[in-house]
Amino acid sequence: MTTTFTPTTSTRSLLTCGAVAAPLWSAVSLAQVATREGFDLARHPLSMLSTGALGWVQITNFVVAGVLLVAGAVGLSRALPSRWAPRLVGVSGVGMIAAGFLVMDPGDGFPAGTSAGMSSSLTWHAYGHFAAGTITFAALIAACYVLGLHFSRTGNHRDALASRVAGTALLLGDTWAMTGGAAGSLTLAIGAITAMLWVSTVAARCRRSY
């Protein structure tokens, strides 16, 4: 028997990918925070979990989440009248894939046994990771604000506010971390997870229409 996939089925599958991306990435990341020896979220960014013998877990987590976000972006492009929100979500997904392959350097005592403090010189892939992360965060922030504009235009002021809060959480978390604020890695993690979860929430809600 031949199975026929309709455009609606395809769109639902793509939106499912977008809905799963953030919860999966967040759960895998936080599970490692609780179990990897020497990791301190107040000092170490989640990206540093990609280093060490178990680094492949976080590398895979980044790549899988990025692919899911790209797929979700295609679904959002079919489900939302907004043109730019899905594109920005797609760019953030590509950035996550790149951030997965371009691993940052060990430092500040992680993985366990690494000397304290950050290295004075960075490898090329560490620079690449920071560039990929910048693209990912900028696209996510912009996507949240564009979603806020979309929801405002449709009269959905509650979701418009939620979109802007999510984007602002990541903007402030990233800015605080980049300027060397106390527990900057923690505030960045909170902001990134908040923005990603909101995008996944929007994808999940759109899925209900198909």
ABEGO torsion letter per residue (X at the ends): XBBBBBAAAAAAAAAAAAAAAAAAAAAAAAAAAAABBGBBAAABBAAAAABEAAAAAAAAAAAAAAAAAAAAAAAAAAABABAAAAAAAAAAAAAAAAAAABBBBBEGGOBBGBBBEBBABBBAAAAAAAAAAAAAAAAAAAAAAAAAAAAAAAGBAAAAAAAAAAAAAAAAAAAAAAAGBBGAAAAAAAAAAAAAAAAAAAAAAAAAAX
